Structures are given as structure tokens and as C-alpha cells.
Amino acid sequence: MTDQLGAPRAKAHRAQRLEYKVFFVLIFMITLPFTLLGWALSPVLGGRAPVQGPVARALEEAGAITPMIFLA
């Protein structure tokens, strides 16, 4: 029987990890302006400051959206 656990699987895994990181960064960069705007407007509209900062919120959203893309 031949060995099926060779380099092609490792390369595919590395490429998939790189693709995931690229998508994560792109989604983070897209969501960051919206979270900044929401963070700046929340005291005016809601009367209190949000618990999370804009960067933490953008990271959370990118972390939620990116896996959805890869599972679809």
C-alpha cells in the first residue's frame, strides 16, 4: 500500500490556512470602519459607552464571519 500522508496534504493545509488569514484580514479591514462608527455613535444614540472597543468588536465579527465563508 502506498503512503498517502505525504507533502500534497501539507501544502494544501498551508494554502488553506493562508487563504483563511487573508479572508480574516480583509473582513477585519471592512468591518473596522463600521465598528468605529458604531462605537462613536453609541453614546449619542444609546446614552452609554459600549463594553468592547471598536477593534475588539471588529475582531469578533471577523472571527464569526470568516468561518461561515469556509463552511459554505
C-alpha positions as CSV (number, residue, x, y, z in Angstrom):
1,M,0.0,0.0,0.0
2,T,1.3,3.4,-0.8
3,D,1.9,6.2,1.7
4,Q,-0.9,8.8,1.3
5,L,0.2,11.1,4.1
6,G,2.8,13.0,2.0
7,A,3.6,16.6,1.1
8,P,0.5,17.4,-1.0
9,R,-1.7,17.3,2.1
10,A,0.6,19.6,4.0
11,K,0.8,22.1,1.1
12,A,-3.0,22.1,0.8
13,H,-3.3,22.7,4.5
14,R,-0.8,25.5,4.4
15,A,-2.5,27.1,1.4
16,Q,-5.9,26.8,3.2
17,R,-4.5,28.4,6.3
18,L,-3.1,31.3,4.3
19,E,-6.4,31.8,2.5
20,Y,-8.2,31.8,5.8
21,K,-5.8,34.5,7.2
22,V,-6.3,36.6,4.0
23,F,-10.0,36.5,4.3
24,F,-9.9,37.2,8.0
25,V,-7.8,40.3,7.4
26,L,-10.0,41.5,4.6
27,I,-13.1,41.1,6.6
28,F,-11.5,42.8,9.6
29,M,-10.5,45.8,7.5
30,I,-14.0,46.0,6.1
31,T,-15.7,45.8,9.4
32,L,-13.4,48.2,11.3
33,P,-14.8,51.5,9.9
34,F,-18.4,50.3,10.7
35,T,-17.4,49.3,14.3
36,L,-15.6,52.6,14.7
37,L,-18.7,54.5,13.6
38,G,-21.0,52.4,15.9
39,W,-18.6,52.9,18.8
40,A,-18.5,56.7,18.3
41,L,-22.3,57.0,17.9
42,S,-23.4,54.6,20.6
43,P,-23.1,57.2,23.5
44,V,-25.1,59.6,21.5
45,L,-27.8,57.2,20.4
46,G,-27.8,54.8,23.3
47,G,-26.7,57.0,26.1
48,R,-23.8,54.8,27.3
49,A,-20.4,53.7,26.0
50,P,-20.1,50.1,24.7
51,V,-18.3,47.5,26.7
52,Q,-16.0,46.5,23.9
53,G,-13.8,48.8,21.9
54,P,-14.0,49.1,18.1
55,V,-11.0,46.9,17.4
56,A,-12.2,44.1,19.7
57,R,-15.6,44.3,18.1
58,A,-14.2,44.1,14.6
59,L,-12.0,41.1,15.5
60,E,-15.0,39.4,17.0
61,E,-17.1,40.0,13.9
62,A,-14.3,38.9,11.5
63,G,-13.9,35.8,13.7
64,A,-17.6,35.0,13.3
65,I,-17.9,35.7,9.6
66,T,-14.7,34.1,8.2
67,P,-15.6,30.5,9.3
68,M,-19.1,30.9,7.8
69,I,-17.4,31.6,4.4
70,F,-15.3,28.5,4.7
71,L,-18.1,26.3,5.8
72,A,-20.4,27.3,2.9
